[in-house]
Amino acid sequence: MLAAFLILIVLICASPIAPLVDGNILIGIEATTMAVATAFVARKAASEENEPLLGLFRLVLVVGAIPALWMIIQLLPLGYIGLANPVWESTGQALAHAIVGSIGVDTGAGLLGLIQYAAVLAILFVTMAVTRDQSRADRVLFALMIATTVICLSVVEPLSRLKLFTSPHEDAVRNVGILGVLLAVTAIIRAFERWQLSRGFSKSKLIFSIAFGTASIAVCGSALAIKWTGNVEFSLAFALTILLAIVVVRRLEIDIWGLAAIAAFVLVISASIVWIQYGRLAADPITAYAEDTTSVEVTRRILAETPWFGWGAGCFRILADIYRLPSEPTRVQTAATAAAKIAIELGPPVLWTILAAILLATAVLLRGALKRGRASFYPSLGAACLMAMLLRGFADANIFAQAVSIIAAATIGLALAQSSGRTGR
C-alpha cells in the first residue's frame, strides 16, 4: 500500500502543472501511473485493513462501471444490428462503399475519453484503499490543500503579475477554489476535533493547522472573488452548509427528526433561491445556468438533435464545428456545461443515471458522517464536494479539467474510505 500511497501523493501534488502538459500525453501519464498504483493495491486487496470497505468497493465499482461500459458499447461496430449513428451511413455514401459504423462519431476521441474516465475512477479506488489509515488520510488531505492553494495562487493578485506560478488555470479556478475552501475548512474542523480528543495532538499542531487552513481559505477565496458568479456563491454556500450542518448535528446531538427538519429547511431555502434567481429557466437546467454564454446556442442546437444513445464520448468539438453558425466563435472548445457535454456525448439517460448515482453517494456519505461521530468531517467533506461539483456541472464544463478531476476524485475517495468505521461521539 505504501507504493500506491506515494504514487497518489505525487499525482496530487503534480496536478497544478497539468495545464502545461499536452492533454493526450497527460491522460496517458495519469492512466499509466494509476494502473501501477491499482496493481499495488490489488496485491493487498484482501488485507484486514480493507475488509470493512469491501462492500463499499463493490457498490462503487458497479455504479462507476455503468458509464465505462456505455463508452465501450459506443465504440463497438453496431451497424450490423442497426444501432449506429446515422452519420456513418452518409459517410459511406460519400466514400462509395459501406461502413459498419458505431454509436460514436469519433472512435479515437471516444477511446481517449474512456481512458481518462478509467484513470479518474482508479484515483478514487486507490484513494479509498490507501486512506483507510487515519494518518495517511491526513496526509492526503494536506496534499490536496497544497495542490488547490498552488493552483489558486496562479490567478491571485499580485502574485499573478510576478509570473512565479503558472496561470493556465483561469477556466477551472472556480471549481478548484470551491474545493480548496472545503478542504481548508475540513482541516480546521479536524484540528479542533483531534485537539479535544487526543492528548498527543499538541496546541502547536492546532495552531499550525488553523494557520495553514486559514491561509488556504484566504488564497482560494481570493481566487474565487476574482472569478465570482452567482453560481459560485450558491455552490459554495450550499456545500459549506452541508459540511457545517454535520458539525452542528453532532455537537448538539440532534435526533433523526431534528435532522430531517434541518434537511427540509435547507432544501426549501435552496429551492427558493434557485426559483427567485432563475425563475422559469429552472425548467431547462442543462444549459440555463451556463456562465460562458458563447457556446450556449451551439450546445442547445446539438442537444435538440442528440439521439438517446448520444454521439459518442469526446466528440463535442467535431459536432461544434458542424453546428456552429458563421456568426459564432470560430473555435468552441467544449459544451456550455458539463451536464450538456454528458447528455450530448453519452446520451440523456446516462446523464440522469449519473445524477442519481451522485445523490446516492451523497446519501451514503452523510449516513457515514452521522455514524462516525468525531470522525465525521471526512465523510461530510465528500458529501459537500459531490454537491458542489454537481451544482458546478450545470454552470460550466470545467469539472472535467485534469486538475479538477484529480482533486475531486481523491477527495471523494478519501471521504468514502473514512465513512466506514466505529460509531462514536
C-alpha positions, 0 to 999 in steps of 0.5 A, a space after each residue: 500500500 505504501 507504493 500506491 500511497 506515494 504514487 497518489 501523493 505525487 499525482 496530487 501534488 503534480 496536478 497544478 502543472 497539468 495545464 502545461 502538459 499536452 492533454 493526450 500525453 497527460 491522460 496517458 501519464 495519469 492512466 499509466 501511473 494509476 494502473 501501477 498504483 491499482 496493481 499495488 493495491 490489488 496485491 493487498 486487496 484482501 488485507 484486514 485493513 480493507 475488509 470493512 470497505 469491501 462492500 463499499 468497493 463493490 457498490 462503487 465499482 458497479 455504479 462507476 462501471 455503468 458509464 465505462 461500459 456505455 463508452 465501450 458499447 459506443 465504440 463497438 461496430 453496431 451497424 450490423 444490428 442497426 444501432 449506429 449513428 446515422 452519420 456513418 451511413 452518409 459517410 459511406 455514401 460519400 466514400 462509395 462503399 459501406 461502413 459498419 459504423 458505431 454509436 460514436 462519431 469519433 472512435 479515437 476521441 471516444 477511446 481517449 475519453 474512456 481512458 481518462 474516465 478509467 484513470 479518474 475512477 482508479 484515483 478514487 479506488 486507490 484513494 479509498 484503499 490507501 486512506 483507510 489509515 487515519 494518518 495517511 488520510 491526513 496526509 492526503 488531505 494536506 496534499 490536496 490543500 497544497 495542490 488547490 492553494 498552488 493552483 489558486 495562487 496562479 490567478 491571485 493578485 499580485 502574485 499573478 503579475 510576478 509570473 512565479 506560478 503558472 496561470 493556465 488555470 483561469 477556466 477551472 479556478 472556480 471549481 478548484 477554489 470551491 474545493 480548496 475552501 472545503 478542504 481548508 475548512 475540513 482541516 480546521 474542523 479536524 484540528 479542533 476535533 483531534 485537539 479535544 480528543 487526543 492528548 498527543 495532538 499538541 496546541 502547536 499542531 492546532 495552531 499550525 493547522 488553523 494557520 495553514 487552513 486559514 491561509 488556504 481559505 484566504 488564497 482560494 477565496 481570493 481566487 474565487 472573488 476574482 472569478 465570482 458568479 452567482 453560481 459560485 456563491 450558491 455552490 459554495 454556500 450550499 456545500 459549506 452548509 452541508 459540511 457545517 450542518 454535520 458539525 452542528 448535528 453532532 455537537 448538539 446531538 440532534 435526533 433523526 427528526 431534528 435532522 430531517 427538519 434541518 434537511 427540509 429547511 435547507 432544501 426549501 431555502 435552496 429551492 427558493 433561491 434557485 426559483 427567485 434567481 432563475 425563475 422559469 429557466 429552472 425548467 431547462 437546467 442543462 444549459 440555463 445556468 451556463 456562465 460562458 454564454 458563447 457556446 450556449 446556442 451551439 450546445 442547445 442546437 446539438 442537444 435538440 438533435 442528440 439521439 438517446 444513445 448520444 454521439 459518442 464520448 469526446 466528440 463535442 468539438 467535431 459536432 461544434 464545428 458542424 453546428 456552429 453558425 458563421 456568426 459564432 466563435 470560430 473555435 468552441 472548445 467544449 459544451 456550455 456545461 458539463 451536464 450538456 457535454 454528458 447528455 450530448 456525448 453519452 446520451 440523456 439517460 446516462 446523464 440522469 443515471 449519473 445524477 442519481 448515482 451522485 445523490 446516492 453517494 451523497 446519501 451514503 456519505 452523510 449516513 457515514 458522517 452521522 455514524 462516525 461521530 468525531 470522525 465525521 468531517 471526512 465523510 461530510 467533506 465528500 458529501 459537500 464536494 459531490 454537491 458542489 461539483 454537481 451544482 458546478 456541472 450545470 454552470 460550466 464544463 470545467 469539472 472535467 479539467 485534469 486538475 479538477 478531476 484529480 482533486 475531486 476524485 481523491 477527495 471523494 475517495 478519501 471521504 468514502 474510505 473514512 465513512 466506514 468505521 466505529 460509531 462514536 461521539 
